[in-house]
Amino acid sequence: MSHQSFKPVTIRPREIENLSFEMIKDELGDHPFTAEQFPIVQRVIHASADFDLGRSLIFHPQAVEAGIRAIQSGNTIVADVQMVQVGISKPRIAKFGGDVRVYISDPDVVEEAKRLGTTRAIISMRKAVKEAEGGIFAIGNAPTALLELIRLVREGVAKPGLIVGVPVGFVSAAESKEELSKCEVPFITNRGRKGGSPTAVAIVNALSLLAEKAGQNGSSTFRTP
């Protein structure tokens, strides 16, 4: 009995991506997202193969424009954990003069968290807001980091350009995102427990691609043809 081995439809990277995006668009069907928001939703689904996760995304009305503006202005991107920092495309961010920072393993953060008996994620946000005004805060792992950032925003201590808050988990994850959805500062989040570092990475990378495209068109904002 002979077995014919499976062969991929294509092995060309760009063709694979384009075909994937076409499949996502077809399978997603009708959706409530704007032309500016949809490329981000598409990237999240592409990274996760999870249509429910994509459908659960929530955008502040100025979120996409604020994210593009922050990247084009060379503002810092703050990641809550190393996994988010590693996944973000540094060359596209560096092209505009920005960088990606993570503070959770800094010795002073570790020491302060031990002294106060709290999480490093919380202390890392307190440090980050002093160094990244106007930047993008990408939180995919720690609900405590997101809740602390929201507190600092409400107290007027933190002034981020955009909060990408999509922590995954069971304890406080959904609740932290619900709190973020009530904020006036531009945000991208989602409903429920799903999310995670790959989701945060996909959102930031989608924004940097939009920033690059807008720059090529001589614009500070993304516009569809």
C-alpha positions as CSV (number, residue, x, y, z in Angstrom):
1,M,0.0,0.0,0.0
2,S,1.6,3.2,-1.1
3,H,1.3,6.5,0.7
4,Q,1.6,9.8,-1.1
5,S,3.3,12.4,1.1
6,F,1.7,15.7,1.7
7,K,3.1,18.7,-0.2
8,P,2.5,22.3,0.8
9,V,0.5,24.6,-1.4
10,T,3.5,26.9,-1.7
11,I,6.8,27.3,0.0
12,R,7.2,31.0,-0.9
13,P,7.0,33.0,2.4
14,R,5.1,36.0,0.9
15,E,2.6,33.7,-0.9
16,I,2.0,31.8,2.3
17,E,1.2,35.0,4.2
18,N,-1.0,36.4,1.5
19,L,-2.9,33.1,1.2
20,S,-3.3,33.0,4.9
21,F,-4.7,36.6,5.0
22,E,-7.1,35.7,2.2
23,M,-8.4,32.7,4.2
24,I,-8.7,34.8,7.3
25,K,-10.8,37.4,5.5
26,D,-13.0,34.8,3.9
27,E,-13.6,32.8,7.1
28,L,-14.1,35.8,9.4
29,G,-16.9,37.1,7.3
30,D,-18.9,40.1,8.4
31,H,-17.2,42.0,11.3
32,P,-17.6,45.3,13.1
33,F,-14.0,46.5,12.5
34,T,-13.0,49.6,10.6
35,A,-10.5,49.5,7.6
36,E,-7.9,50.9,10.0
37,Q,-8.5,48.2,12.6
38,F,-8.9,45.2,10.4
39,P,-5.2,44.7,9.6
40,I,-4.5,44.4,13.3
41,V,-7.3,41.9,13.8
42,Q,-6.0,40.0,10.8
43,R,-2.5,39.8,12.3
44,V,-3.8,38.6,15.6
45,I,-5.8,35.8,14.0
46,H,-2.7,35.0,11.8
47,A,-0.5,34.6,14.9
48,S,-3.1,32.5,16.9
49,A,-5.3,30.8,14.3
50,D,-8.1,31.8,16.8
51,F,-11.0,33.6,15.2
52,D,-12.8,34.1,18.5
53,L,-9.7,35.9,19.9
54,G,-9.7,38.2,16.8
55,R,-13.4,38.9,17.2
56,S,-12.9,39.8,20.9
57,L,-10.6,42.7,20.1
58,I,-11.7,46.2,21.3
59,F,-10.3,49.4,20.0
60,H,-10.5,52.9,21.4
61,P,-11.6,55.2,18.5
62,Q,-8.1,56.8,18.3
63,A,-6.1,53.7,19.0
64,V,-4.7,52.9,15.6
65,E,-3.8,56.6,14.8
66,A,-2.2,57.0,18.3
67,G,-0.1,53.8,17.9
68,I,1.1,54.9,14.5
69,R,1.9,58.4,15.8
70,A,3.8,56.9,18.7
71,I,6.0,54.7,16.5
72,Q,6.6,57.4,13.9
73,S,7.6,59.8,16.7
74,G,10.3,57.4,17.9
75,N,8.7,56.8,21.2
76,T,9.6,53.9,23.4
77,I,7.7,50.7,23.4
78,V,7.5,49.1,26.8
79,A,6.9,45.3,27.1
80,D,5.7,43.7,30.3
81,V,7.9,40.6,29.7
82,Q,10.9,39.5,27.6
83,M,8.7,37.3,25.4
84,V,6.9,40.4,24.1
85,Q,10.1,42.4,23.7
86,V,11.8,39.6,21.7
87,G,8.8,39.2,19.3
88,I,8.5,42.8,18.3
89,S,10.2,43.7,15.1
90,K,13.1,45.9,16.2
91,P,14.3,47.1,12.8
92,R,10.9,48.7,12.0
93,I,10.8,50.4,15.4
94,A,14.4,51.5,15.1
95,K,13.7,53.0,11.6
96,F,11.8,55.7,13.4
97,G,14.3,56.1,16.2
98,G,12.4,54.1,18.8
99,D,13.4,51.1,20.9
100,V,11.7,48.3,22.9
101,R,12.3,48.1,26.6
102,V,11.4,45.7,29.3
103,Y,12.0,46.4,33.0
104,I,10.7,43.3,34.9
105,S,14.1,41.7,35.4
106,D,16.0,45.0,36.3
107,P,17.9,44.5,39.6
108,D,16.3,47.6,41.1
109,V,12.8,46.3,40.1
110,V,13.4,42.9,41.6
111,E,14.8,44.4,44.8
112,E,11.9,46.8,45.2
113,A,9.3,44.1,44.6
114,K,10.8,42.0,47.3
115,R,11.0,44.9,49.7
116,L,7.3,45.7,49.2
117,G,6.1,42.2,48.9
118,T,4.4,42.8,45.5
119,T,4.9,41.6,41.9
120,R,7.8,42.7,39.7
121,A,5.2,43.5,37.0
122,I,3.7,46.2,39.2
123,I,7.1,47.8,40.1
124,S,8.2,47.6,36.5
125,M,5.3,49.7,35.4
126,R,6.1,52.3,38.1
127,K,9.6,52.5,36.6
128,A,8.6,52.4,33.0
129,V,6.1,55.3,33.2
130,K,9.0,57.6,34.2
131,E,10.9,56.8,31.1
132,A,8.3,56.2,28.4
133,E,5.9,59.1,28.3
134,G,3.9,59.0,25.0
135,G,5.1,55.5,24.2
136,I,3.3,52.2,23.6
137,F,2.8,49.9,26.6
138,A,2.4,46.3,25.3
139,I,1.1,44.0,28.1
140,G,0.5,40.4,27.1
141,N,1.3,38.4,30.2
142,A,0.7,40.2,33.6
143,P,-2.8,41.5,34.6
144,T,-1.1,43.1,37.6
145,A,1.0,45.2,35.3
146,L,-2.0,46.4,33.3
147,L,-4.0,47.2,36.5
148,E,-1.1,49.2,37.9
149,L,-0.7,51.1,34.6
150,I,-4.4,51.9,34.6
151,R,-4.1,53.2,38.2
152,L,-1.1,55.4,37.3
153,V,-3.0,56.8,34.3
154,R,-6.0,57.6,36.4
155,E,-3.8,59.4,38.9
156,G,-2.1,61.4,36.2
157,V,1.3,59.8,36.7
158,A,1.4,57.9,33.5
159,K,0.8,59.4,30.0
160,P,1.2,56.6,27.5
161,G,0.4,57.2,23.8
162,L,-1.3,53.8,23.5
163,I,-1.9,50.8,25.8
164,V,-2.0,47.4,24.2
165,G,-3.5,45.4,27.1
166,V,-4.1,41.8,26.3
167,P,-2.9,39.7,29.2
168,V,-3.9,36.0,29.2
169,G,-5.0,34.0,32.2
170,F,-7.6,33.2,34.8
171,V,-6.8,35.5,37.8
172,S,-7.7,39.2,37.0
173,A,-7.0,38.9,33.3
174,A,-10.5,39.5,32.0
175,E,-11.2,42.0,34.7
176,S,-8.0,44.1,34.0
177,K,-9.0,44.3,30.3
178,E,-12.5,45.4,31.3
179,E,-11.0,48.2,33.3
180,L,-8.8,49.2,30.4
181,S,-11.9,49.4,28.1
182,K,-13.3,52.2,30.4
183,C,-10.2,54.4,30.1
184,E,-10.0,57.5,28.0
185,V,-6.4,57.0,27.0
186,P,-6.1,55.2,23.6
187,F,-6.1,51.4,24.0
188,I,-6.4,48.1,22.2
189,T,-7.6,45.2,24.3
190,N,-10.0,42.2,24.1
191,R,-12.8,40.6,26.1
192,G,-12.2,37.5,28.1
193,R,-9.3,35.3,29.3
194,K,-7.6,34.9,26.0
195,G,-4.7,37.0,24.8
196,G,-1.0,36.5,25.7
197,S,2.4,37.7,24.5
198,P,1.9,36.5,20.9
199,T,-1.2,38.6,20.7
200,A,0.6,41.7,22.1
201,V,3.4,41.2,19.7
202,A,1.1,40.7,16.7
203,I,-0.7,44.0,17.5
204,V,2.5,46.0,17.9
205,N,4.0,44.5,14.7
206,A,0.8,45.3,12.8
207,L,1.0,48.9,14.0
208,S,4.7,49.2,13.0
209,L,3.8,47.9,9.5
210,L,1.0,50.5,9.2
211,A,3.4,53.2,10.4
212,E,5.9,52.1,7.8
213,K,3.2,52.1,5.1
214,A,2.0,55.5,6.1
215,G,5.5,56.9,6.1
216,Q,6.0,55.6,2.6
217,N,2.9,57.4,1.5
218,G,4.2,60.6,3.1
219,S,1.5,60.5,5.8
220,S,1.4,60.5,9.6
221,T,-1.7,58.3,9.6
222,F,-2.8,55.1,7.9
223,R,-5.4,55.4,5.2
224,T,-6.8,52.7,3.0
225,P,-6.9,53.3,-0.8
